[in-house]
C-alpha cells in the first residue's frame, strides 16, 4: 500500500511576506509563529517528508501534517485560531468605556464615590459586570491613600545626602536614624479584653480610659538594626539634648556619629547647636521637610505600633514605659537591620514620573 503524499505548498509573494512577519515579530503569539515556520519549511523543502520537517523544527510529525493541510485548505486564515465555543460577549466596548469614564470623571449625588451597585444602576448594567470591569482596569473607588510632596528647596541635595549615607556609610563611623514618637497614650479599656476563641476574634470595648502620655526618643543603628531608646514625659529640645548625651555615652568614643533626623525645631535650638559644637564627632543629616519616609527609624516605629502599642492596654504611664523598654530589649536580642536599596536617582526619577502623571490627569 503506497504511503500518503504530503500536500505540496506553493506560496505567493504576499503569503510568504506575511508568514515571515508572523514568524519573526517578537510580539506575535508563539503559536502563530510556530505555524508560520511549519508552512515556510513545507514550501522551502518541496518533496521533503513531514517527518523530516518535524525533526528539523523539533516538533511532532502530526503537528506538521495538521498545519500543512490547514494552510493548503484555507491559506493564511487556516493558521488562525478558530473562535472558541461559549456564550457570546454581551457587554460592548462602548458600555465598558462608559463604566470607566463615569467612575473616573463623576460622582453620585449622594456620596463621594461610586459603589458597584450605584454605578450599575447609573449605567444600566449588573453589579457583577461593573465589578468585573473595575477589576480588569484596576479601579478601586472605595480606596483612598494619603500623599504629600515635599516643598523643601533643598530636597534633591538632602535626598542625595541621606541616601548616599545609607548606601555607602563612612568608615570608622556609626549611622543612627533618630526621631521621636511623641504623645504615646497609656490606654486601658473600660471592660476586660475577651480572648480569641475558635470562630471568634479577640474583642475589646470601643471606649477606653486615658492614663497619661509618654514620648519615646529612638536611634536605629543602620548597620546592626539595634535600637537605643529613651522615654520622657515631654519632647522638647531639653529632652532631645539629653538623648544626644545618651547616644554619646553608648557609642564608642573612637567612632564618628552620623545622625539622620527631621527638621523639627527642637533639633535646631541654640542649646542643641552649642552641644553639637562641643561634640564635633556628631554630624547631622536632615531629611527634607514632609519626607519622613527617608528616615528608617519610622519603619521601626511602625513595627512598635502594630506589634505592641496598637492592641496593648496600660493602666499607667509607668506600665506603658516598662512595656516599651521590654519590647526594645527583646528587639535588640535579635535585631533586624533594614536594608535600603533604591539610589537617589531612582527615587528622584520615580517622583518626577508621579508628578507628571498627576499633572497630566488635570485633577
PyMOL commands that set and color helices and strands:
alter all, ss='L'
color gray80, all
select helices_A, chain A and resi 13-24+30-44+50-57+61-79+93-105+116-123+127-136+155-167+237-250+265-267+270-278+292-294+297-309+317-333+344-360
alter helices_A, ss='H'
color red, helices_A
select strands_A, chain A and resi 173-189+208-221+227-232+256-261+282-286
alter strands_A, ss='S'
color yellow, strands_A
deselect
rebuild
show_as cartoon
